[in-house]
Amino acid sequence: MKRNMDLVREILSEVRDTDPFSTEPADFHAGQLPGQWGMKKVSYHLVLLLEEGFLTRSTLHVGRWQDQSKQDEEAGLRLTWKGHDLLRKLNEEKAYL
């Protein structure tokens, strides 16, 4: 599967716009993206973004700092510093097109 930087930009934007400190878990998932993106394509890109450290799993939005047993099931996604930098770069490149 080919990487699609428009899809990467959209994923990063959607994750950035979620509130990581909300008391309601609003985890980003592949089915949330509008448009022409298929679930497999979005999921593949999510894995790539997680592997490269542009996104990370976070329990901040549910306040589960001490309860590690539920960390995986309740962890949401958030951008890392590196992810914010990539999104800024992608948005700047799009502005010049």
C-alpha positions as CSV (number, residue, x, y, z in Angstrom):
1,M,0.0,0.0,0.0
2,K,1.3,3.5,-0.9
3,R,1.6,6.2,1.7
4,N,-0.8,9.1,1.1
5,M,0.3,12.4,2.6
6,D,-3.1,13.9,2.2
7,L,-4.5,11.1,4.4
8,V,-1.6,11.6,6.9
9,R,-2.4,15.3,7.1
10,E,-6.1,14.5,7.7
11,I,-5.4,11.9,10.4
12,L,-3.0,14.2,12.2
13,S,-5.5,17.1,12.0
14,E,-8.3,15.0,13.4
15,V,-6.2,13.7,16.2
16,R,-4.9,17.2,17.0
17,D,-8.5,18.5,17.2
18,T,-9.6,16.0,19.8
19,D,-9.4,17.1,23.4
20,P,-6.9,14.8,25.2
21,F,-8.1,16.0,28.6
22,S,-11.8,15.4,28.1
23,T,-13.4,13.2,30.7
24,E,-15.3,11.4,27.9
25,P,-13.0,9.0,25.9
26,A,-13.2,10.3,22.3
27,D,-10.6,8.0,20.9
28,F,-9.9,8.5,17.2
29,H,-10.6,5.5,15.1
30,A,-10.3,4.8,11.4
31,G,-14.0,5.0,10.8
32,Q,-14.2,8.6,11.9
33,L,-12.6,10.2,8.8
34,P,-15.0,11.6,6.3
35,G,-14.5,11.2,2.6
36,Q,-13.0,8.6,0.3
37,W,-10.6,6.9,2.8
38,G,-11.2,3.2,3.3
39,M,-10.9,1.6,6.8
40,K,-7.9,-0.5,5.8
41,K,-6.0,2.5,4.3
42,V,-6.6,4.7,7.4
43,S,-5.7,1.8,9.7
44,Y,-2.5,1.2,7.8
45,H,-1.5,4.9,8.0
46,L,-2.3,5.0,11.7
47,V,0.1,2.1,12.3
48,L,2.8,3.9,10.4
49,L,2.3,7.1,12.3
50,L,2.4,5.3,15.6
51,E,5.5,3.3,14.6
52,E,7.4,6.5,13.6
53,G,6.4,8.4,16.8
54,F,4.1,11.0,15.2
55,L,1.2,9.7,17.3
56,T,1.2,8.0,20.7
57,R,-1.3,6.3,22.9
58,S,-2.3,8.4,25.9
59,T,-4.5,7.9,29.0
60,L,-4.5,11.6,29.8
61,H,-8.0,12.1,28.5
62,V,-9.5,9.6,31.0
63,G,-7.3,10.4,34.0
64,R,-6.0,6.9,34.4
65,W,-2.5,7.7,35.5
66,Q,-2.4,5.1,38.2
67,D,-4.6,2.3,36.8
68,Q,-2.3,0.6,34.3
69,S,-4.5,-2.4,33.9
70,K,-7.0,-0.5,31.8
71,Q,-4.4,1.6,30.0
72,D,-4.6,-0.2,26.6
73,E,-8.4,-0.4,26.5
74,E,-9.0,3.3,27.4
75,A,-6.0,4.9,25.9
76,G,-6.7,7.5,23.2
77,L,-4.4,9.0,20.6
78,R,-2.5,12.3,20.7
79,L,0.1,14.0,18.6
80,T,3.7,14.0,19.8
81,W,6.0,17.0,19.4
82,K,7.2,15.3,16.2
83,G,3.6,14.8,15.0
84,H,2.9,18.5,15.5
85,D,6.0,19.4,13.5
86,L,5.0,17.1,10.7
87,L,1.5,18.5,10.5
88,R,2.8,22.1,10.4
89,K,5.2,21.1,7.6
90,L,2.4,19.3,5.6
91,N,0.1,22.3,6.0
92,E,2.8,24.7,4.9
93,E,3.5,22.6,1.8
94,K,-0.2,22.5,1.0
95,A,-0.4,26.3,1.2
96,Y,2.2,26.6,-1.6
97,L,0.3,24.3,-4.0
